[in-house]
Structures are given as structure tokens and as C-alpha cells.
Amino acid sequence: AVWLPTDGWLNPSDLTMALAAGARSRGAEIQTMTRVLSVGVEEVGGRKRVTHVETDKGRITCDVVVNAGGMYAHEIGRMAGVNVPIVPMAHQYAITRPKVTVPADLPTMRDPDRLVYFREEVGGLIMGGYERNPDPWCLDGNIPPTFNNTLLSPDWDRFLPLTEAAQTLVPCMEDADVHQLINGPEAFTPDGEFILGESEVGGFFVAAGFCAHGIAGAGGNGKVMAEWIVGGEPPMDLWKMDIRRFGPQYRSRQFSLERTHEVYSTYYDIVYPNHERQATRPLRVPPAYARHIALNAEFGEKSGWERVNWYNSNENETHEPLRPRGWAGQHWSTAIVTEHLATRTTAGLFDESSFAKIEVSGAGAAAFLQHMCTNNVNKKPGSITYTQMLNSKGGIECDFTVTRLEAERFLIVTGTAFGRHDLSWISSHAPTDGSVAVRDITSSMACFGLWGPKAREILSSITADDLSFGYMQARFITVGDVPCWALRVTYVGETGWELYPTAEFGLRLWDTVIKAGAPHGLVPGGYRAIDSMRLEKGYRAWGSDITSETDPYSSGLGFAVRTDKDFVGRSALPGIDGTDQRLCCLVLSDPRSVALGNEPVSLANGDIVGRVSSGGLGYSLNASIAYAWLPVDASAPGTAVAVEVFGESVPAEVRADPLYDPTGARLRG
């Protein structure tokens, strides 16, 4: 059991009245009993912006609207043409009076195994929970206009399993008097996270979907929303809660319902790291999906895409001694080791078709990207540039490669989960005079990563085109019968190419490379092997190692910053020495103790000085590798630290990175 002495509860109505009084004292006007009829939106230069709110008491002209409508947020969003994927779920709790004295200072109790919670209420007990068979309400999103200060009818049959579970924990509940069963709808989201931020309609913000813990987050949500509205950017890394994270599939109410149903029914579940949700899958599948199934792939999901984590057909029991200790070894397979080592020694083929792809084109494309990117992208066609885009505070807003395909046409490739984020960031800064077009072309192209010492031999055997173009260069070639772009880039630290055919050629290209690679020991691999290799090579991952709150210099990415040109965020950058924090590479003393993220990092004296941003096993090096943000005075290679891994303090050492092939000779081969 865990006791939190700072835990507590308060009355929602009292809190609401207190906040309202505080707002009025600062000049806010609150109009109650006023129904919103519509939200006005106008389009200028291809961008939409909110203009007014129409109510039953007249029009309110405004350039900012915050949709904090709770379970009504979906309906309100539709008025502005914005999808807010919220599903009201009927949630119940019982107000009881046990026949024993209930102390007024009884701690709030939660038992995830029994799916129930308790708290004291005027000498009695409130008992509720999160059942396995939730009951969604008003799926069409049209909540009755008369549903004000109203409850739903009690559903005793649905509540019964929770009461039985509660009695095994608190025996006095067996003969307690039940005064009332409260049943009311609460707003839940398809991923269990809040929905915050500005939508695709300028000035239309959302702060809703708090999934039964809105009071706990109320103060922080109000603060960041206010700063977001005033400053024009989120004040911290809030991507997990950003409304832009939801793809077009969430416009389907059935899709949103199935996802939300799974979130609610597993609300109290404790899951192992790398757990994958199952609802609505599969949805988006790559062209070679059938081949992955034939190889007994273990799929993960990201942004609706089915992605291979590893192939069970590559399992090898001789690698079993490398299984990480504890929870980190649950969603794991010896196949990851097989795929990693094959890529390092022969070659691996990876389906990366889910990578987000953004095309920026037009007469003003080069100048626009040059202004947005930290690095120089104004190079000749066929050039690839690794770069960041920064926000006004100098934080890394985007991290990707930019390939100049033609004089006025650029291809940006970014992470699967960040496509909508990066597309929104780029589009919101693009000129509106027609000189620049920004398009999401993710689904129009497949992508296969062919990497390893044998990659050149394999590709040379199936193309007549010249492959002598160097690292960070791109050419349009034909592989077998398939025309495609070949980009000399890598995320694993080995020589090779990312091959980009249009989607209809994807399956043929996969088959062609697999057949040609078989005599050379080519092994198909998944994303978990990629992640282990990128850790060895020291490649940063946006959203964990680097975020909108970290600058390039402190992140070890100063090489991608060109100070001889102007770009967004340049004036906010620190000097080349960075801030007082550094992203550091750590190697743990126990190769099987794996840090996955957010573990405390402490000095020899026990002081906690940082937390792990990402980590995993580097199978080529037989090392447990972690990246963590540490103070400058603790960042020197050789510094002894300790990482707390699942409750145990594991000695570690700061190391210079990259650990693997520090000169970069292998990837340029």
C-alpha cells in the first residue's frame, strides 16, 4: 500500500463558486443560463479563424474562444468545424452509511485490483469504481438541451460487481445503508489524456476531456491555457495533451467510442512498459502488411498505424540471458536481439511506411524553410539536411530531415507520432500569399530502411543505377521494377538507404529486397531493434530526449545550428555552451537493469540531480544505456551516478557519446 499524506478532496461546487468569485474580482463577466447556438468562423488566406459566438441572448464578438464544455465539448467543437473526440461515460458511486464510525480524517482509498475507491463523506462512505463494462451515453454527441443539473437513472446491475469487490476490502460495507446511487456522465477521451490547446481554427482553444481527474489538474490546466492563449505557444511540452494529436480517424464516433471504452474499462489497470492497446486495430496498414503477418510479426500501433515491433519468427532462445530484469522484460523478445545483431553484421530491412511525410513546395518554399530551420536547407536538389525547428523560446519544436527533391519541392520526414504536430507547426507559419504549399503525403509513399554492412551489395544486385552518391544525399532510382527515391540516411548508425516508392509499389519493393537479401543474411526487423541501435549511436528522440523545452546546444545538437543565418527562435538561444543542463549518455553497471524513462538519477551523496529521458539495451555493446538531463557540473564523462531502476539503485557512469562508431565511419561506408 502507498499512503500520500498530501492527498485529499474538495467539493466541486464550492471550488467552482470560488473560482467564479475570483474571476469576477479580476473583471471577468460570467453569463449563466445562456445557451450557445453557433460559433462564427471566417477563412482568410486559406486559414480559418474564430470571429464570434452566437447565443440565445445575442452575439459576442471575439477572437478567442475556449471550449471548456466538458461532455458538451464535442458538440461545441462541431459548431466551429473542430472535432473534439470526447465520449460521455456513465460513472456511478454510492453514498453509504456504515454501521461503524467512519473517522473524518480517513484517507481517500483506492484499490486498483478491485477497481474501487472510497472516501469519507459526512460520517459515511462514498464508494465508486471503474467497471469492466462501461456504459457510454449520448453517442451521437447531441446531449439533450434539458440535461442540466440532472442525473442518469441508477444502474444497479452494472454497479453490483463493484459493491461485491468493495465488501472484500471493507467488510462494513456488507450491511451499510445505501442512501443513494449517483449516476452521472463524465467526459473521457480515446487515450485517457486531457485535450488542450488551439485547434486548426485559429483562436478556437479547447480545455476539456479530463477523464474524472479534472479537479486535480484544474489549477495547472488553467495556468497553461492562459499562457498558451497570451503567448501563442504552449508554455511547456504538452504534446501528449495537445488537441492536434488526434488524426482524422477520430472523426468517427465509433472509432472514438471503442478507444474510449478501452480506456475507461482499464482505468485502474497497472500495465507493463510498452503495453499496446488493442481497440479498433488494425486500421492503417502498410503495403507489406500481409508479409509481416506471414512472418508472425508482433505489431505495435502508433497514430493508427500497424508497425512491426519485432518478428516472432526471429526468436532465438540463445539470447534469453539478455532479457531485461523486472517489468522491462515483459513486453520483450529475443527476436529484438536477433534483428539488432543482424543489422550490425549483415543487413536488416525495416518497414517505416508509417513515418510522417510532409511536402513543402512552391516558389517561396526554400526561403520559408530556410527561415524556419536551424540548419541550412538551401542546398542543391538531392541534398538531405538534418535540422530542427525552434519555438520562440529556443526550444526544439520539430526534429527531422529535409530532402530537397527539386528546386521548389522539399520532402520532410518525421516521426509517426509527430506528423500532425509538425504539420501544424509548419502550416501555421507558412505564408498565405500562395507562394508555399504544405501537404501531408504520408499515405502516398511507403518507406523501407535497408541498413547494414551488406546493404550496398544487396541493393547493387537489384538496380542498374549508380549508388555512389554519398551520405545525406538522395537520388531517384529503380529497384527491380520499382521506381523510388533512395535517401542515404540512417537511424541505426549503419550504411544504407531509406527507399521511398509510391504506395502502390510498396509490396513489390519489399519482396524484391527480401529476395535479393536472402543470400547475404538479410533479416527483417522491427522498431524495437531500431530503438536499441539508435541508443548505441546516440540519436535523440523528440518527445523524450529532446522537447519543446530543450535547446539544441544543451541537447548535443549544436552541429545542426547555422548561426550565419536568421531563423525562428534564434534570438532566444543560449550561447554555444548551452544552459546549466546537459543531455548525457549513461551506461549502467548491470546490463540487464534497464531504465525506460523518468527514473531518478543521483550523485554519490544521494542527491537526485536528474531523470532518465530514454533508455534500453544496446545489444552490440552488451550495455544498458540511458540518456538523462544532468547539471553541467555532473555531466563530464567518467562522473559516477546511480539510476533507480524499479526501486533498486544501480551504479552508472556518464560516458561520451556516441558509444557506437564514434567517428561515423560505418554509416558513411
C-alpha positions in Angstrom: 0.0 0.0 0.0 1.1 3.6 -0.6 -0.1 6.5 1.6 0.1 10.0 0.2 -0.2 12.5 3.1 -0.8 15.4 0.7 -3.8 13.6 -0.9 -7.3 14.9 -0.3 -10.6 16.0 -1.8 -12.8 19.0 -2.0 -16.4 19.9 -3.0 -16.6 20.6 -6.8 -19.4 23.1 -6.4 -17.5 25.1 -3.7 -14.4 25.1 -5.9 -16.5 26.3 -8.9 -18.0 29.1 -6.9 -14.6 30.2 -5.5 -13.1 30.3 -9.0 -16.0 32.3 -10.3 -15.7 34.8 -7.5 -12.0 35.1 -8.1 -12.6 35.7 -11.9 -15.3 38.3 -11.2 -13.0 40.2 -8.8 -10.5 40.5 -11.7 -13.0 41.9 -14.2 -14.5 38.7 -15.8 -18.2 38.7 -16.7 -20.0 35.4 -16.3 -23.3 34.8 -18.1 -25.3 31.9 -16.7 -28.4 30.4 -18.2 -27.1 31.4 -21.7 -27.1 28.8 -24.4 -24.5 28.8 -27.2 -26.2 28.4 -30.6 -23.2 28.7 -33.0 -19.6 29.7 -33.4 -18.6 32.0 -36.2 -15.6 31.2 -38.3 -14.1 33.0 -41.3 -11.4 31.9 -43.7 -8.7 34.4 -44.9 -5.7 33.4 -47.0 -6.6 29.7 -46.6 -6.6 29.9 -42.8 -9.7 29.7 -40.6 -10.2 31.9 -37.5 -13.0 32.3 -35.0 -14.9 35.6 -35.1 -17.8 35.4 -32.7 -20.2 33.3 -30.6 -23.9 33.4 -31.2 -26.0 32.8 -28.1 -29.7 32.9 -27.3 -29.1 36.3 -25.7 -27.2 37.8 -28.6 -23.8 37.8 -30.4 -20.5 38.0 -28.6 -17.7 39.2 -31.0 -14.3 37.8 -30.1 -11.1 36.5 -31.5 -10.5 33.8 -28.8 -13.0 31.1 -27.7 -12.1 28.5 -25.1 -14.2 25.3 -25.4 -14.2 24.2 -21.8 -17.6 22.4 -22.2 -16.8 19.1 -20.6 -19.0 16.5 -22.0 -20.5 19.1 -24.3 -17.1 19.9 -25.8 -17.7 17.6 -28.8 -21.0 19.4 -29.7 -19.5 22.8 -29.2 -16.5 21.8 -31.4 -18.7 20.8 -34.2 -20.1 24.4 -34.3 -16.6 25.6 -35.3 -15.9 22.6 -37.5 -13.4 21.2 -35.0 -13.5 17.6 -33.9 -13.2 17.1 -30.1 -13.2 13.3 -29.6 -14.9 13.2 -26.2 -17.3 10.4 -25.2 -19.5 10.8 -22.1 -19.3 7.7 -19.9 -21.9 7.0 -17.2 -20.0 6.9 -13.9 -21.5 5.7 -10.6 -20.8 6.0 -6.9 -22.8 5.1 -3.9 -23.4 7.3 -0.8 -23.4 4.9 2.1 -23.8 5.0 5.9 -21.9 2.1 7.5 -23.0 0.9 11.0 -19.5 1.7 12.3 -17.9 5.1 13.0 -16.1 6.5 10.0 -13.2 8.8 11.0 -13.4 12.3 9.5 -9.7 12.1 8.6 -10.0 8.7 6.9 -7.6 8.8 3.9 -9.0 8.5 0.4 -8.6 4.9 -0.5 -8.1 3.4 -4.0 -7.8 -0.3 -4.8 -6.9 -0.8 -8.4 -7.1 -4.6 -8.2 -10.7 -4.3 -7.1 -11.5 -1.3 -9.3 -12.9 0.7 -6.4 -12.3 3.8 -4.4 -13.6 5.2 -1.1 -13.7 8.5 0.8 -15.4 9.8 3.9 -18.5 12.0 3.5 -20.3 13.4 6.5 -19.7 10.4 8.7 -20.4 8.0 5.9 -18.5 6.5 3.0 -18.7 7.2 -0.7 -17.8 4.2 -2.8 -17.3 4.1 -6.6 -15.3 2.4 -9.2 -14.5 1.8 -12.8 -16.3 -1.3 -14.1 -15.2 -3.5 -17.0 -18.5 -3.0 -18.8 -18.8 0.8 -19.1 -21.9 2.5 -20.3 -21.3 5.3 -22.9 -24.0 7.9 -23.2 -25.3 10.2 -26.0 -23.0 8.7 -28.6 -24.3 11.0 -31.3 -22.9 13.9 -29.4 -26.2 15.7 -29.2 -26.8 15.9 -25.4 -30.5 16.9 -24.7 -30.7 20.6 -24.1 -32.8 19.9 -20.9 -30.0 17.9 -19.3 -29.0 20.5 -16.8 -28.3 19.7 -13.1 -29.6 16.2 -13.9 -28.6 12.6 -13.2 -29.0 9.4 -15.1 -31.1 6.6 -13.7 -29.1 4.2 -11.3 -27.9 1.0 -12.9 -27.7 -1.4 -10.0 -26.8 -4.4 -12.2 -23.8 -2.7 -13.6 -22.7 -1.5 -10.1 -23.2 -4.8 -8.3 -19.7 -6.3 -9.2 -18.1 -3.2 -7.7 -20.0 -3.5 -4.5 -19.1 -7.1 -4.1 -15.4 -6.2 -4.7 -15.7 -3.4 -2.2 -17.0 -5.6 0.6 -14.0 -7.9 0.4 -11.8 -4.9 1.2 -14.1 -3.0 3.6 -16.3 -5.6 5.4 -18.5 -2.9 7.0 -19.9 -2.2 3.5 -21.8 -5.6 3.7 -24.6 -4.2 5.9 -24.1 -0.4 5.2 -27.2 1.6 4.4 -27.1 2.9 0.8 -28.6 6.4 0.8 -28.3 7.0 -3.0 -26.6 5.6 -6.1 -25.4 8.6 -8.1 -25.1 8.0 -11.9 -23.8 10.9 -14.0 -21.9 11.2 -17.3 -18.3 12.2 -17.3 -16.2 13.2 -20.3 -13.5 10.7 -21.3 -11.0 10.8 -24.2 -9.8 8.0 -26.5 -6.4 7.9 -24.9 -7.1 8.9 -21.3 -5.3 12.2 -21.6 -6.6 15.8 -21.4 -7.5 17.7 -24.6 -5.8 21.1 -24.5 -4.7 23.8 -26.9 -5.5 25.7 -30.1 -7.3 23.8 -32.8 -6.9 24.1 -36.6 -9.3 27.1 -36.3 -7.2 30.0 -35.1 -8.4 31.3 -31.8 -10.6 28.3 -31.0 -9.0 26.7 -28.0 -10.1 23.5 -26.2 -9.7 22.6 -22.5 -11.8 19.5 -21.9 -11.8 15.7 -21.6 -10.3 15.5 -18.1 -11.2 11.8 -17.6 -12.5 12.1 -14.0 -9.5 14.0 -12.7 -10.2 17.5 -13.8 -10.2 19.0 -10.3 -6.8 17.6 -9.6 -5.5 19.2 -12.8 -7.6 22.4 -12.7 -5.0 24.8 -11.5 -2.3 23.6 -13.8 -4.7 23.4 -16.8 -5.9 27.0 -16.2 -2.4 28.3 -15.9 -1.0 26.7 -19.1 -4.1 27.6 -21.1 -3.8 31.2 -20.1 -0.2 31.3 -21.0 -0.8 29.5 -24.3 -3.5 32.0 -25.3 -1.5 35.0 -24.4 1.9 33.7 -25.7 0.7 32.0 -28.8 2.6 28.8 -27.9 2.3 26.1 -25.2 4.4 27.2 -22.2 5.8 23.7 -21.8 5.9 20.3 -23.6 2.2 19.5 -23.7 2.1 17.3 -26.8 0.5 14.3 -25.0 -2.5 16.6 -24.3 -2.5 18.7 -27.4 -5.7 18.5 -29.5 -3.6 18.2 -32.6 -2.5 14.7 -31.7 -5.8 13.2 -32.9 -5.8 12.1 -36.5 -8.8 12.2 -38.9 -9.8 8.7 -37.8 -11.1 10.2 -34.6 -13.9 11.9 -36.6 -15.6 8.5 -36.5 -17.7 8.4 -33.3 -17.5 4.6 -33.4 -13.7 4.7 -33.5 -13.6 7.2 -30.7 -16.1 5.1 -28.7 -14.1 1.9 -29.0 -10.9 3.6 -27.9 -12.6 5.4 -25.0 -14.4 2.2 -23.9 -11.0 0.5 -23.6 -9.6 3.5 -21.6 -12.5 3.5 -19.2 -12.6 -0.2 -18.6 -8.9 -0.4 -17.9 -8.8 2.9 -16.0 -7.3 1.3 -12.8 -5.2 -1.3 -14.6 -1.4 -1.3 -13.9 0.2 -2.3 -17.1 3.8 -3.3 -18.0 6.0 -0.9 -20.0 5.5 -0.9 -23.8 1.9 -2.1 -23.3 -0.1 -1.8 -26.5 -3.8 -1.0 -26.6 -6.0 -3.2 -28.8 -9.2 -1.3 -29.6 -10.0 -0.5 -33.3 -7.0 -2.4 -34.6 -5.9 -2.8 -37.3 -6.8 0.5 -39.0 -3.9 1.9 -41.1 -1.7 -0.8 -42.5 1.4 -0.6 -44.7 1.6 -2.1 -48.2 3.7 -5.1 -47.0 1.3 -5.8 -44.1 0.5 -9.3 -45.3 4.2 -10.2 -45.5 4.6 -9.1 -41.9 1.7 -11.3 -40.8 3.3 -14.2 -42.6 6.5 -13.7 -40.6 4.5 -13.7 -37.4 5.1 -10.1 -36.6 4.4 -8.6 -33.2 2.7 -5.4 -34.0 2.6 -2.1 -32.1 0.4 0.8 -33.0 1.1 4.5 -33.4 -1.2 7.2 -34.9 -3.4 4.4 -36.1 -0.6 2.6 -38.0 0.2 -1.0 -37.5 4.0 -1.2 -37.0 6.2 -4.2 -36.5 7.8 -4.2 -33.1 9.6 -7.5 -33.9 9.1 -10.7 -35.8 8.4 -13.7 -33.6 9.9 -15.8 -36.4 13.3 -14.3 -35.5 13.2 -15.6 -31.9 16.4 -17.3 -30.7 16.5 -18.8 -27.3 20.3 -18.4 -27.1 19.5 -14.6 -26.5 17.3 -15.3 -23.5 20.0 -14.4 -20.9 19.8 -10.9 -22.2 16.1 -10.5 -21.1 15.9 -7.3 -19.0 15.1 -7.7 -15.3 11.7 -7.0 -13.9 8.9 -5.2 -15.7 11.1 -4.2 -18.6 11.5 -7.8 -19.6 7.7 -8.4 -20.0 6.9 -7.0 -23.4 10.2 -8.2 -24.9 11.5 -10.8 -27.2 14.8 -12.5 -28.1 13.9 -11.5 -31.7 14.9 -7.9 -30.9 18.4 -9.1 -30.3 18.5 -11.2 -33.5 17.3 -8.2 -35.6 19.7 -5.8 -34.0 22.8 -8.0 -34.4 21.9 -9.0 -38.0 21.7 -5.3 -38.9 25.1 -4.7 -37.4 26.8 -7.8 -39.0 24.9 -8.4 -42.3 21.8 -6.3 -43.1 18.3 -5.5 -41.8 15.2 -4.4 -43.6 12.7 -2.3 -41.7 9.2 -1.2 -42.8 9.0 2.5 -41.9 6.0 3.3 -44.0 4.3 4.9 -41.0 6.9 7.7 -40.9 5.1 11.0 -41.4 6.0 12.7 -44.7 5.3 16.4 -45.4 5.8 18.0 -48.8 6.7 21.7 -48.9 6.6 23.2 -52.3 6.3 26.4 -54.3 8.3 29.4 -55.3 8.8 30.5 -51.7 9.4 27.1 -50.2 13.2 27.4 -50.0 13.2 30.8 -48.3 10.4 29.7 -46.0 12.2 26.6 -44.8 15.5 28.4 -44.5 13.7 30.8 -42.1 12.1 28.0 -40.1 15.0 25.6 -39.8 18.2 25.9 -37.7 20.3 24.3 -40.3 21.0 25.3 -43.9 18.4 23.6 -46.2 19.0 25.9 -49.2 21.2 23.3 -50.9 21.2 21.8 -54.4 18.4 19.3 -55.3 19.3 15.8 -54.0 20.7 17.1 -50.7 19.4 15.9 -47.3 19.7 18.1 -44.2 19.2 17.1 -40.6 17.7 20.0 -38.7 15.4 21.3 -36.0 12.7 23.9 -36.0 12.5 26.1 -32.8 9.8 27.9 -31.0 10.1 31.5 -29.8 11.8 30.3 -26.6 14.5 28.5 -28.5 13.0 25.0 -27.6 13.1 22.2 -30.2 9.6 22.2 -31.7 10.4 19.8 -34.6 13.3 17.4 -35.3 13.6 15.8 -38.8 15.3 15.6 -42.1 14.6 17.8 -45.1 15.3 16.5 -48.6 15.4 18.9 -51.5 13.8 16.8 -54.3 13.6 19.7 -56.8 14.3 23.4 -56.8 10.8 24.2 -55.4 9.9 20.9 -53.8 11.1 19.6 -50.4 10.3 16.3 -48.5 10.2 16.4 -44.7 10.3 13.0 -42.9 9.5 13.0 -39.2 8.3 10.5 -36.6 5.0 8.7 -37.0 3.6 10.2 -33.8 4.7 13.7 -34.6 3.4 14.2 -38.1 0.3 16.1 -37.1 2.3 18.2 -34.7 5.0 19.1 -37.2 2.4 19.7 -40.0 0.5 22.1 -37.8 3.6 23.9 -36.7 4.8 24.3 -40.3 1.4 25.2 -41.7 0.8 27.8 -39.0 3.9 29.7 -40.0 3.6 29.3 -43.8 2.9 32.5 -45.8 -0.6 32.9 -47.0 0.2 34.5 -50.3 0.2 31.3 -52.3 4.0 31.0 -52.6 4.2 27.9 -50.3 2.1 24.8 -50.3 2.3 22.4 -47.3 0.8 18.9 -47.8 0.7 15.7 -45.7 1.7 12.9 -48.1 2.3 10.2 -45.5 -0.1 7.7 -47.0 1.1 8.2 -50.6 4.5 6.7 -50.0 5.9 3.6 -48.4 9.3 3.6 -46.7 11.8 0.8 -46.2 15.1 1.1 -44.3 17.8 -1.1 -45.7 20.9 -0.9 -43.5 24.0 -2.9 -42.6 27.4 -3.9 -43.9 25.8 -5.9 -46.7 23.3 -3.3 -47.7 25.3 -2.0 -50.7 25.8 -5.5 -52.1 22.1 -6.2 -51.8 20.9 -3.0 -53.4 23.5 -3.2 -56.1 22.2 -6.6 -57.2 18.7 -5.2 -57.9 19.4 -1.8 -59.5 21.4 -0.7 -62.5 21.6 2.9 -61.1 24.7 4.5 -59.7 24.8 4.1 -55.9 28.0 6.1 -55.4 26.2 9.2 -54.1 27.3 10.0 -50.6 25.8 10.2 -47.1 23.0 12.7 -46.7 22.3 12.6 -50.5 19.2 11.4 -52.4 18.6 10.1 -55.9 15.6 8.8 -57.8 16.4 5.2 -58.8 14.8 2.0 -59.9 15.0 -1.1 -57.7 13.9 -4.2 -59.6 10.7 -3.0 -61.2 10.0 -0.2 -58.7 10.9 3.5 -59.2 11.6 5.1 -55.8 13.6 7.8 -54.0 16.7 6.4 -52.3 17.9 8.5 -49.3 21.3 7.9 -47.8 20.2 8.4 -44.2 20.2 6.1 -41.2 18.6 6.0 -37.7 20.7 2.9 -36.7 24.2 4.0 -37.4 24.9 1.7 -40.3 25.3 2.4 -44.0 22.3 2.1 -46.2 19.3 3.8 -47.6 15.7 4.6 -46.9 13.7 3.7 -50.0 10.5 5.7 -50.8 8.3 4.3 -53.5 4.7 5.4 -54.0 2.4 3.2 -52.0 1.2 1.0 -54.9 4.8 -0.2 -55.4 5.4 -0.9 -51.8 4.7 -4.6 -51.7 6.7 -5.3 -54.8 9.7 -3.4 -53.4 9.6 -5.3 -50.1 9.5 -8.7 -51.9 12.3 -7.6 -54.2 14.7 -6.6 -51.4 13.9 -9.6 -49.3 14.6 -12.0 -52.1 17.8 -10.3 -53.1 19.0 -10.1 -49.4 18.4 -13.7 -48.5 21.8 -14.9 -49.8 23.5 -12.1 -47.8 21.9 -12.9 -44.5 19.3 -10.1 -44.6 16.9 -10.2 -41.7 13.6 -8.2 -41.5 13.4 -6.2 -38.3 11.1 -4.1 -36.2 11.1 -0.8 -34.3 12.4 -2.2 -31.1 15.6 -3.2 -32.8 15.8 0.3 -34.3 15.4 1.9 -30.9 18.2 -0.2 -29.4 20.6 0.8 -32.2 19.7 4.5 -32.1 20.6 4.4 -28.4 24.0 3.0 -29.1 24.5 5.6 -31.8 23.3 8.5 -29.6 20.5 9.6 -31.9 18.0 11.8 -30.0 14.3 11.0 -29.8 11.9 14.0 -29.9 9.3 13.9 -27.1 11.6 12.2 -24.7 15.3 13.2 -25.0 14.5 16.5 -26.7 11.3 18.5 -26.4 9.9 22.0 -26.9 11.6 22.9 -23.6 15.2 21.9 -24.6 17.6 23.8 -26.8 19.9 22.3 -29.5 23.2 23.3 -27.8 22.3 21.7 -24.4 20.9 18.6 -26.3 24.2 18.0 -28.1 22.7 19.1 -31.5 24.7 22.3 -31.9 26.2 20.9 -35.2 22.7 21.4 -36.7 22.6 25.1 -36.0 23.8 27.6 -38.5 24.4 31.0 -36.9 25.2 32.7 -40.2 21.5 33.0 -41.0 18.3 34.0 -39.2 15.7 31.6 -38.2 12.7 31.4 -35.8 13.9 31.1 -32.2 17.5 32.1 -32.9 17.3 35.2 -30.6 16.2 33.0 -27.7 19.0 30.5 -28.0 21.7 30.4 -25.2 25.4 30.6 -26.2 27.0 27.6 -27.8 27.8 26.3 -24.3 24.0 25.8 -23.7 22.2 26.1 -20.4 23.1 24.8 -17.0 21.7 21.3 -18.0 23.1 18.8 -20.5 21.7 15.7 -22.1 24.1 13.0 -21.1 24.7 9.4 -22.0 24.8 6.9 -19.1 26.0 3.3 -19.0 24.6 1.3 -16.1 26.8 -1.3 -14.4 24.3 -4.1 -14.8 23.5 -4.7 -18.5 20.1 -6.2 -17.6 18.9 -3.4 -15.4 17.0 -1.2 -18.0 15.8 2.3 -17.4 12.9 3.2 -19.7 12.3 6.8 -18.8 11.7 9.2 -15.8 13.9 7.2 -13.4 15.8 9.3 -10.8 19.5 9.9 -11.3 21.5 10.7 -8.2 25.1 11.6 -7.3 27.2 9.6 -4.8 25.9 11.7 -1.9 22.3 10.7 -2.8 21.2 14.0 -4.2 18.8 13.5 -7.1 20.1 15.7 -9.9 18.1 14.5 -13.0 15.8 11.9 -14.6 16.2 9.5 -17.4 14.7 10.6 -20.7 15.0 7.3 -22.6 16.9 4.1 -22.2 17.3 0.5 -23.3 19.7 -2.3 -24.0 22.5 -1.9 -26.6 23.0 -5.5 -27.7 26.1 -4.8 -29.8 27.8 -3.3 -26.8 26.1 -5.6 -24.2 25.3 -2.4 -22.2 22.3 -0.8 -20.5 22.2 2.7 -22.0 20.2 5.6 -20.7 20.0 9.3 -21.6 19.3 11.8 -18.9 19.4 15.6 -18.3 22.0 16.4 -15.7 23.6 19.6 -14.3 26.7 20.8 -16.1 28.9 20.0 -13.2 27.7 16.4 -13.2 27.9 15.9 -17.0 31.6 15.2 -17.5 32.4 11.7 -18.9 33.5 9.5 -16.1 31.2 11.0 -13.5 29.7 8.4 -11.2 26.0 8.4 -10.7 23.2 6.0 -9.8 19.9 5.3 -11.6 17.0 4.0 -9.6 15.6 1.1 -11.7 12.3 -0.4 -10.3 13.3 0.5 -6.7 16.9 -0.5 -6.9 19.9 1.9 -7.1 22.1 0.8 -10.0 25.6 2.4 -10.3 26.1 4.1 -13.6 28.7 6.3 -15.3 28.5 9.3 -17.6 30.0 8.4 -21.0 31.0 10.4 -24.1 28.6 9.7 -26.9 28.0 8.1 -29.3 29.1 4.9 -27.8 28.9 3.0 -31.1 31.2 4.0 -34.1 32.0 7.5 -32.7 33.8 8.5 -35.9 30.8 7.7 -38.1 32.9 5.6 -40.5 30.3 2.8 -40.7 27.3 4.9 -41.8 29.4 6.6 -44.5 30.7 3.4 -45.9 
